[in-house]
Amino acid sequence: MKKLLIPAALLLVAACNSSQPTPVETAAAHIDSVKKINSPFPVTYSSQFEIADPKYAETILTLWKDFDAGDLNTHKDLFADSVSLYLTDGASLLGRRDSIISWTQKYRGAYKSVVDRVDAVTALRSTDKNENWALVWGMETSTDMKGKVDSTNLMETWRFNKDGKVDLLYQHRMDFPKLKKK
């Protein structure tokens, strides 16, 4: 019996003297470790970001793949009930998921093929707003129904709601300069 009490007592003393931080202490230290940017400009949304769960970036890459394949209904459940899209041409689509998917499907249907290349992708979380984002940089090459091929560089910023569904997209593009023929 004494043989059992000594190891048990040592274990109890070791556990009480453990210097391991609690989960709350760990989270607080992590938030404090996020480097703040000393901006000479007012930052209207946030300047406090950390790397987020890669699943957010993977979700967006799945949606890019669906767009390439021409079937946006495959993963429509990845979108929130209400979605806002701000597109490269200045258009904005604000509405219910099914309407947005339908419009986007019709737009995609005007192309024979679309092939995207991903140059960089990351998932970020705004620590002061507690919002998750995914950012993708890449190039999209599309072929219209007449066979005309066009390419553009894209940068997209996607936001996820508290349920992990896409609810906002900001899309930016840079077209390749047109070269003059000599």
Secondary structure, DSSP 8 states (H G I E B T S, - for coil): -HHHHHHHHHHHHHHHT-----HHHHHHHHHHHS-----SS--SS-S-EEE--THHHHHHHHHHHHHHHT-TTTTGGGEEEEEEEE-TTS-EEEEEHHHHHHHHHHHHTTEEEEEEEEEEEEEEEETTTTEEEEEEEEEEEEEETT--EEEEEEEEEEEE-TTS-EEEEEEEEEE-------
